[in-house]
Amino acid sequence: MERRPHRRTQAEPRHIWAIRQQLKNANRIRDLALFNCAIDAKLRGCDLVKLRVSDLAPGGVLRQRATSCSRRRVDRSCSKSPSRRARRSRLGWFAAAPRQPGEHLSIRQYARLVGEWVALIDLEPTAYGTHSLRRTKVALVYKRTGNLRACQLLLGHRKLESTVRYLGIEVDDALALSEQTEI
């Protein structure tokens, strides 16, 4: 099986807001909660679909931070802090969702949902994938701060070089940051 290259497209803030608005208007509570979680948690799709209500709200009380273990990196866990918006949408989902034991999304179903969300705002679904959502917030953090170490920690990467490659940072980006700094 041939391995596909990373998609370099990440959603822009205006796209995020537009998708959120479309999901709210359509009263797609579960999708809105999942979308907000995907943006804020910065998890791989395979880890996101494995999250359980007990990971996010043990005993019905929503945690400030959810801890998850990556399927690929089981020796490390990364604490994820959702925004207020994500916490509110999850609470709405938990309250409205019937509790069906063993019911969860597959990675493929999640990928189809991402395609649907992107198509809601007339973007090309093939240009965006589950990793686009993972990368979006971290790319914005990097653009605003230039702090690669923070991005590395948010993504759970061991090597800084992996983060550089993941975000698609080029020499031109580094030079632009340098030019913004006056001494």
trRosetta pair geometry for C-beta under 8 A, 3 or more apart (Angstrom, degrees):
i j d omega theta_ij theta_ji phi_ij phi_ji
6 131 6.6 -102 -150 117 86 157
6 166 7.2 -151 -142 -135 167 56
7 127 7.1 139 -163 179 124 43
7 128 7.0 144 144 -127 152 24
7 129 4.9 135 14 16 149 115
7 131 6.1 145 45 70 98 112
7 132 6.0 -44 99 -62 127 94
8 168 5.2 69 -138 -69 110 154
9 127 4.8 58 -11 159 171 88
9 128 5.5 -96 104 -85 124 65
9 132 5.5 -16 98 -113 79 121
10 132 5.2 173 -114 -160 49 73
10 135 4.6 -115 -96 101 122 106
10 136 4.5 168 -179 -90 107 63
10 139 5.0 139 62 19 168 154
11 15 4.2 -130 -167 88 96 130
11 16 5.4 115 129 -57 128 80
11 19 7.6 -40 -152 -5 151 137
11 118 7.9 -134 -91 -105 112 96
11 128 6.7 48 -64 -126 88 134
11 132 5.9 92 -25 151 82 108
11 133 6.9 21 4 -94 123 57
11 136 4.8 -11 49 -106 86 135
12 15 4.8 98 54 3 71 104
12 16 7.3 -132 98 -7 38 86
13 16 5.5 -51 -149 32 37 115
13 17 6.4 34 156 -16 68 104
13 140 7.0 89 -60 -105 100 141
14 17 5.8 -51 -147 38 34 111
14 18 6.3 36 153 -21 64 108
15 18 5.6 -56 -146 37 31 112
15 19 6.3 30 157 -18 66 105
15 118 7.9 6 -176 -127 122 73
15 121 6.2 163 -145 91 74 155
15 123 6.6 28 -133 -47 125 148
16 19 6.1 -57 -149 36 27 107
16 20 6.4 28 153 -19 63 108
16 39 6.3 87 -136 -114 123 150
16 136 6.9 135 -71 165 122 150
17 20 5.7 -55 -148 36 31 113
17 21 6.3 31 155 -20 65 107
18 21 5.8 -55 -148 36 30 111
18 22 6.4 29 154 -18 64 106
18 120 7.8 171 135 107 92 98
18 121 4.3 83 127 -112 128 142
19 22 5.7 -55 -148 36 32 111
19 23 6.3 29 155 -17 66 107
19 35 6.3 -155 132 -165 120 149
19 117 5.0 45 -151 176 124 100
19 118 7.4 -25 -94 -84 126 39
19 120 6.1 107 -123 70 70 126
19 121 5.8 -85 -70 -19 69 129
20 23 5.9 -60 -150 39 29 108
20 24 6.3 29 154 -19 66 107
20 32 6.7 79 -143 -138 67 95
20 35 6.9 -172 -89 111 69 137
20 36 7.4 68 -109 -72 108 92
20 85 7.9 -16 -140 170 146 137
21 24 5.7 -53 -146 36 31 112
21 25 6.2 30 156 -19 65 108
22 25 5.8 -54 -144 37 29 111
22 26 6.3 16 159 -8 64 112
22 117 7.7 148 79 -150 127 66
22 120 4.3 136 139 156 162 134
22 121 6.3 -137 -26 -59 145 87
23 26 6.0 -63 -143 46 28 103
23 28 4.7 -88 -158 62 79 108
23 31 5.2 -141 -139 102 121 108
23 32 4.2 157 132 -77 130 87
23 35 6.2 -156 -37 13 167 151
23 117 7.1 -8 -62 -124 114 98
23 120 7.6 56 -53 145 70 177
24 27 7.4 24 177 -76 34 38
24 32 6.2 80 -68 -99 63 144
28 31 3.9 -8 143 36 117 121
28 32 5.9 136 94 -25 76 87
29 32 5.9 -57 -147 35 26 110
29 33 6.4 24 157 -16 63 107
29 89 7.4 -180 -164 -167 66 80
29 92 5.4 -126 -154 128 114 108
29 93 5.2 167 145 -92 96 69
29 96 5.2 34 100 57 164 152
29 97 7.7 -151 105 -54 120 86
30 33 5.8 -59 -150 38 30 110
30 34 6.2 26 155 -16 66 110
30 93 5.3 106 -100 -135 52 113
30 96 7.9 -124 -52 87 79 115
30 97 6.4 94 -86 -85 105 116
31 34 5.7 -56 -143 41 31 110
31 35 6.0 34 156 -23 66 108
31 113 6.4 -159 -125 -165 100 120
31 117 7.0 177 178 -81 117 108
32 35 5.7 -52 -143 36 28 113
32 36 6.3 26 158 -15 63 107
32 89 4.9 -125 125 -155 100 131
32 92 7.8 -8 82 77 123 131
32 93 7.5 -166 70 -62 84 110
33 36 6.0 -56 -146 39 27 108
33 37 6.2 28 154 -19 63 110
33 86 7.6 98 -150 -161 57 63
33 89 4.3 -173 -91 135 65 96
33 90 4.8 116 -150 -89 113 51
33 92 6.8 -159 -66 67 115 89
33 93 3.7 -42 -26 -32 160 145
34 37 5.6 -55 -146 38 30 113
34 38 6.2 35 154 -24 65 105
34 48 7.7 95 -161 161 86 118
34 93 7.9 122 -32 -106 71 161
34 105 7.8 58 -125 -8 147 155
34 110 7.6 -142 176 -130 135 93
34 113 7.0 -4 106 135 144 154
35 38 5.7 -53 -149 32 29 113
35 39 6.6 24 155 -14 63 105
35 117 6.1 149 -101 -122 125 154
35 133 7.6 -125 -152 -132 61 139
36 39 5.9 -55 -148 38 32 108
36 40 6.0 10 162 -2 67 116
36 82 7.3 67 140 -160 99 114
36 83 7.3 -109 -175 53 106 102
36 85 5.8 -141 -139 119 135 93
36 86 3.8 -180 147 -108 113 77
36 89 4.8 117 19 50 151 145
36 90 7.4 -123 81 -41 123 84
37 40 6.2 -68 -136 49 25 98
37 41 5.2 11 175 -13 68 123
37 43 8.0 -20 150 26 88 118
37 48 6.6 136 123 -151 110 107
37 51 7.3 -134 173 52 145 162
37 82 6.7 -37 -113 -110 63 127
37 86 5.8 127 -74 -160 51 116
37 90 6.7 87 -65 -76 110 113
38 41 6.6 -46 -111 39 16 100
38 43 7.4 -97 -128 52 51 86
38 45 8.0 14 -128 -100 111 69
38 48 5.9 34 -99 -139 78 157
38 114 7.7 -172 -171 -94 170 105
38 130 7.4 -109 -149 -157 129 74
38 133 4.1 -2 146 147 115 144
38 134 7.1 -78 -179 -61 80 60
39 86 7.4 -151 66 -81 95 122
39 133 5.7 -90 -76 -169 58 91
39 136 6.0 -47 -134 72 83 129
39 137 5.7 111 174 -42 74 116
40 80 7.2 112 130 169 80 108
40 81 7.6 -98 169 99 106 47
40 82 4.5 78 126 -131 146 67
40 83 5.2 -134 -108 1 136 88
40 86 4.4 -76 10 -47 155 159
40 137 6.7 91 -103 -52 34 163
41 48 6.5 138 81 -105 140 96
41 51 7.9 -75 -139 -62 169 151
41 66 7.0 -28 -119 60 113 123
41 68 7.6 43 -174 6 122 142
41 80 4.4 35 -143 176 71 154
41 82 6.5 -16 -67 -82 77 89
41 86 7.8 168 -38 -172 82 157
42 80 6.5 -171 41 -123 87 114
42 134 5.5 88 -156 -157 51 70
42 137 6.1 -101 -74 61 102 119
42 138 5.9 91 -126 -44 129 110
42 154 5.4 -15 115 160 174 94
42 155 6.2 -106 161 -95 124 54
43 47 4.3 -120 179 89 114 114
43 48 4.5 148 92 -63 121 83
43 51 7.6 126 59 -46 173 119
43 68 6.2 0 -107 76 133 156
43 70 7.8 -172 -149 -97 87 85
43 80 6.8 -45 -49 -73 99 157
43 134 6.6 -110 73 -110 27 106
44 47 4.8 84 58 11 82 103
44 48 6.9 -148 91 -11 38 90
44 70 6.6 71 21 -137 120 104
44 71 7.7 -102 76 31 130 98
44 72 7.3 31 29 10 163 120
44 130 7.6 63 -176 128 53 117
44 131 7.4 -9 -131 -96 69 82
44 134 6.3 16 -92 -92 40 154
45 48 5.5 -55 -141 34 32 114
45 49 6.4 25 165 -14 67 104
45 107 5.4 94 129 -144 113 92
45 110 5.4 162 -164 106 107 139
45 111 6.7 36 -160 -65 159 82
45 130 3.5 10 -67 158 130 152
45 131 7.2 -77 -23 -55 105 61
45 134 7.5 -99 -40 -40 68 122
46 49 6.6 -53 -146 36 26 103
46 50 6.9 20 154 -14 57 114
46 71 5.3 -74 128 25 120 139
46 72 7.6 85 76 -26 138 98
46 107 5.4 -12 -92 -93 69 128
47 50 5.8 -65 -153 39 34 110
47 51 7.3 56 149 -45 64 86
47 68 5.7 105 175 147 116 136
47 69 7.9 -153 -134 92 114 37
47 70 5.3 -55 -82 -120 138 61
47 71 6.0 -154 -78 -7 79 90
48 51 6.0 -32 -165 -6 38 113
48 110 6.8 133 90 -150 115 156
48 130 7.7 -157 34 -171 139 118
49 104 6.2 111 169 161 85 107
49 105 4.7 -109 -138 82 109 93
49 106 6.7 44 176 -176 157 11
49 107 5.7 -140 14 -78 153 57
49 109 7.8 117 -123 64 137 97
49 110 5.1 -114 -71 -42 119 143
50 68 7.8 124 86 -156 101 118
50 71 6.9 124 -5 -56 158 112
50 104 7.3 48 -108 177 37 152
51 55 5.0 -117 -158 63 78 144
51 56 6.4 53 170 -35 118 108
51 66 7.1 27 -139 162 123 149
51 68 6.4 -55 -93 -101 92 131
52 55 4.9 111 55 -7 70 98
52 56 7.6 -163 93 7 44 85
53 56 6.1 -72 -155 49 36 98
53 57 5.7 -43 175 52 77 96
53 94 6.1 118 -137 -117 117 108
53 99 7.8 -62 4 -118 159 99
54 57 7.2 -81 -110 71 23 52
54 58 5.2 51 -162 -97 70 71
55 58 7.9 60 -69 -54 7 85
55 66 5.3 62 146 -161 89 113
55 67 7.4 -130 -162 63 90 55
55 68 6.3 45 -169 -86 139 87
56 62 6.4 -17 151 -137 83 74
56 63 6.1 -140 -170 31 39 100
56 66 5.0 -27 -99 -94 65 132
56 90 6.1 -109 157 179 146 149
57 60 5.8 4 153 -150 110 16
57 61 6.0 175 -161 74 78 27
57 62 4.5 -32 -98 -89 101 54
57 63 6.6 -148 -86 -5 42 75
57 90 7.3 172 -36 139 123 119
57 91 7.8 125 -85 -95 148 68
57 94 6.1 -3 37 -100 158 163
58 61 6.7 -24 73 54 60 83
58 63 7.0 48 12 -48 88 109
60 94 7.7 153 -137 152 67 139
62 87 5.5 118 149 -158 146 98
62 90 6.5 127 -123 95 129 121
62 91 5.9 -67 -47 -75 144 97
62 94 7.9 -165 -75 7 103 154
63 66 5.6 126 78 -76 129 63
64 81 6.6 -9 149 -134 78 89
65 79 4.7 19 166 180 133 103
65 80 6.2 154 -161 73 78 39
65 81 4.8 -39 -100 -87 90 72
65 82 7.8 167 -110 6 41 70
66 79 7.6 156 77 -156 34 58
66 80 5.2 -22 62 63 84 98
66 82 7.0 39 1 -21 107 107
67 77 5.3 39 -179 159 99 130
67 78 7.5 169 -145 79 64 32
67 79 5.3 -32 -94 -101 80 70
67 80 7.5 164 -91 17 29 76
68 77 6.4 173 83 -153 31 92
68 78 6.8 -23 60 57 78 76
68 80 6.6 3 11 1 107 121
69 73 7.8 -143 -178 91 69 65
69 74 5.6 43 166 -137 118 59
69 76 7.6 148 -139 86 74 40
69 77 4.8 -54 -87 -94 70 95
70 73 4.1 29 74 47 127 86
70 74 6.8 -123 78 -66 64 41
70 76 6.8 5 26 75 110 86
70 77 7.6 179 -2 -109 72 48
70 78 7.3 39 -33 7 104 108
70 156 6.6 158 -36 126 138 157
71 74 7.0 -2 -158 -65 23 89
73 76 4.9 -25 145 43 111 103
73 156 6.8 167 72 146 153 123
76 156 6.4 149 121 -168 128 109
76 158 8.0 -162 -40 -71 163 96
78 156 4.1 -86 -62 -84 146 118
82 86 3.8 -117 -177 90 112 130
82 87 5.3 142 102 -53 120 78
82 90 7.3 26 142 -10 169 137
83 86 4.8 98 52 7 74 100
83 87 7.1 -137 97 -3 40 87
84 87 5.7 -57 -148 38 33 111
84 88 6.2 34 154 -20 67 106
85 88 5.9 -56 -149 36 28 110
85 89 6.4 22 156 -15 64 107
86 89 5.9 -56 -145 39 30 106
86 90 6.3 31 156 -20 65 107
87 90 5.8 -56 -148 36 29 111
87 91 6.5 32 154 -21 64 104
88 91 5.8 -54 -151 33 31 112
88 92 6.6 31 152 -18 64 104
89 92 5.6 -51 -151 35 36 114
89 93 6.4 38 150 -20 66 105
90 93 5.5 -54 -148 37 35 113
90 94 6.1 35 155 -20 68 104
91 94 5.8 -52 -143 36 31 110
91 95 6.3 29 156 -18 64 108
92 95 5.9 -58 -148 37 28 110
92 96 6.2 9 160 -5 65 115
93 96 6.1 -69 -142 46 26 99
93 97 5.5 22 166 -26 69 119
94 97 6.2 -52 -125 33 22 108
100 103 3.7 35 97 -4 114 138
105 109 4.5 -135 -162 85 89 122
105 110 5.0 100 139 -57 133 89
105 113 7.5 -36 -147 -10 147 138
106 109 4.6 99 50 4 77 101
106 110 7.0 -140 93 -4 42 86
107 110 5.6 -54 -151 37 33 114
107 111 6.4 37 150 -22 66 104
107 130 7.6 -60 -167 -40 84 168
108 111 5.6 -50 -148 33 33 113
108 112 6.6 35 152 -19 64 102
109 112 5.7 -52 -152 34 33 113
109 113 6.5 37 149 -21 64 103
110 113 5.5 -51 -151 33 34 114
110 114 6.6 38 150 -21 65 100
110 130 6.2 53 124 -102 107 129
111 114 5.7 -48 -151 31 34 113
111 115 6.7 37 149 -18 63 103
111 129 6.7 -14 -139 -156 95 82
111 130 5.5 -72 -97 -39 74 112
112 115 5.5 -54 -155 36 35 115
112 116 6.5 38 148 -20 67 103
113 116 5.5 -52 -149 35 35 113
113 117 6.3 37 153 -22 67 102
114 117 5.7 -51 -148 33 32 112
114 118 6.4 29 155 -16 64 106
114 125 7.8 129 114 -153 72 91
114 128 6.6 -140 154 124 105 100
114 129 6.4 70 114 -165 148 31
114 130 5.4 -148 -33 -79 161 62
114 132 7.4 136 -179 49 132 109
114 133 6.5 -118 -124 -25 121 126
115 118 5.9 -57 -147 38 29 109
115 119 6.2 28 155 -18 65 110
115 125 3.8 55 -151 -163 84 129
115 126 8.0 31 -122 -61 107 44
115 128 7.5 161 -98 80 52 92
116 119 5.7 -60 -146 39 29 111
116 120 6.7 47 151 -37 63 96
116 125 7.7 36 -44 -110 24 132
117 120 5.7 -41 -160 10 33 119
117 121 8.0 2 156 4 58 97
118 121 6.9 -76 -168 44 36 89
118 123 4.6 -82 178 74 89 111
118 124 7.5 -34 144 81 124 27
118 125 4.9 142 80 -103 122 65
118 127 7.8 -171 175 63 150 82
118 128 4.6 166 -95 57 153 140
119 122 7.2 37 -168 -85 44 26
119 123 7.1 -110 -82 58 30 64
119 125 5.1 -16 -55 -57 96 113
123 127 6.8 -104 160 59 98 118
123 128 6.5 44 122 -10 129 132
124 127 4.4 69 86 0 105 113
124 128 7.5 140 88 0 63 88
125 128 6.4 -79 -152 50 38 91
128 132 4.3 -71 -155 21 78 169
128 133 8.0 74 178 -40 105 75
129 132 5.3 125 51 -10 52 99
130 133 6.1 -51 -168 29 42 108
130 134 6.9 41 140 -16 68 106
131 134 5.1 -50 -148 38 48 117
131 135 5.8 43 155 -19 75 108
132 135 6.0 -61 -145 41 27 107
132 136 6.4 46 154 -48 62 98
133 136 5.8 -34 -147 2 31 119
134 138 7.5 -3 147 7 61 121
134 155 7.8 83 162 -123 104 90
135 138 6.0 -81 -157 51 41 106
135 139 5.5 41 156 -29 82 113
135 166 7.1 -158 -111 158 107 94
135 167 7.1 160 -155 -107 104 61
136 139 6.0 -64 -151 33 21 108
136 140 6.7 16 157 -14 61 107
137 140 5.7 -56 -153 36 34 112
137 141 6.4 38 149 -22 67 102
137 154 7.7 -128 105 167 103 145
138 141 5.5 -48 -149 33 36 115
138 142 6.5 37 151 -19 65 103
138 151 5.0 100 -173 -142 101 91
138 154 5.2 176 -105 99 105 134
138 155 5.8 43 -113 -58 160 101
138 167 6.9 -118 121 -92 107 110
139 142 5.7 -52 -150 36 33 112
139 143 6.4 33 152 -19 65 105
139 167 5.8 158 -101 -142 80 97
140 143 5.6 -51 -144 36 34 111
140 144 6.2 26 159 -14 66 109
141 144 6.1 -63 -148 41 27 105
141 145 5.9 -20 171 20 66 115
141 147 7.2 -64 150 59 95 97
141 150 6.2 -122 153 113 129 119
141 151 5.9 166 91 -83 117 86
141 154 6.8 105 45 -7 163 163
142 145 6.8 -79 -130 56 20 80
142 146 6.7 60 -174 -102 59 23
142 147 7.1 -132 -115 55 54 54
142 148 6.9 45 -123 -89 105 56
142 151 5.0 18 -70 -68 102 142
142 167 5.8 62 -8 -155 171 155
142 169 7.4 -114 172 -78 147 120
143 146 7.9 19 -155 -61 12 58
145 150 6.6 3 94 42 149 146
146 177 4.5 121 -123 -136 137 135
147 150 4.1 39 119 14 120 115
147 151 6.7 152 101 -14 68 85
148 151 5.4 -57 -150 39 39 113
148 152 6.1 45 151 -26 70 103
148 160 6.0 65 139 -157 122 104
148 163 5.9 133 -173 109 91 133
148 164 6.7 4 -143 -73 134 81
148 169 7.5 -50 -101 -23 116 170
149 152 5.5 -48 -148 32 33 116
149 153 6.6 31 153 -17 63 103
149 160 7.2 -35 -90 -107 62 113
150 153 5.8 -55 -151 37 32 110
150 154 6.3 33 152 -20 66 107
151 154 5.6 -54 -145 36 32 112
151 155 6.2 19 160 -8 66 111
151 163 5.3 129 109 -171 104 130
151 167 6.5 -1 166 -54 152 143
152 155 6.2 -67 -147 45 25 101
152 157 4.9 -90 -152 61 75 104
152 159 8.0 -121 -141 102 123 24
152 160 5.5 -53 -84 -105 146 64
152 162 7.7 101 -127 70 93 91
152 163 4.3 -88 -88 -48 79 154
153 156 7.5 32 -176 -72 31 37
155 163 6.1 155 45 -108 142 95
155 166 6.6 127 -163 102 166 162
157 160 7.4 124 110 -88 122 24
157 162 4.3 -166 -160 88 130 122
157 163 4.8 -172 51 -56 156 89
157 166 7.0 -145 -72 -5 145 146
158 162 6.9 62 54 16 65 143
159 162 4.5 100 72 -6 91 101
159 163 7.5 -161 101 -2 56 81
160 163 5.5 -53 -157 35 43 113
160 164 6.4 47 146 -22 71 102
161 164 5.5 -49 -148 34 36 115
161 165 6.3 33 154 -15 66 106
162 165 5.8 -57 -148 41 30 109
162 166 5.9 33 153 -24 66 111
163 166 5.5 -52 -139 36 30 115
163 167 6.2 16 164 -7 65 109
164 167 6.5 -66 -146 44 22 98
164 169 4.8 -84 -155 51 72 117
165 168 7.5 27 179 -74 32 38
165 169 8.0 -69 -54 34 19 80
169 173 4.9 -109 -156 67 77 149
169 174 6.9 80 165 -46 108 87
170 173 5.2 111 55 0 65 98
170 174 7.6 -128 104 1 42 87
171 174 5.6 -56 -154 38 38 112
171 175 6.2 37 150 -19 70 106
172 175 5.6 -55 -146 39 32 111
172 176 6.3 37 154 -23 65 104
173 176 5.7 -53 -148 33 30 113
173 177 6.7 30 153 -17 63 103
174 177 5.8 -54 -153 35 32 111
174 178 6.4 33 149 -20 64 107
175 178 5.4 -54 -147 37 34 115
175 179 6.3 36 154 -22 67 104
176 179 5.8 -52 -147 34 31 111
176 180 6.8 33 152 -22 61 104
177 180 5.8 -57 -155 30 33 113
177 181 7.0 24 152 -17 64 108
178 181 6.0 -65 -157 34 35 108
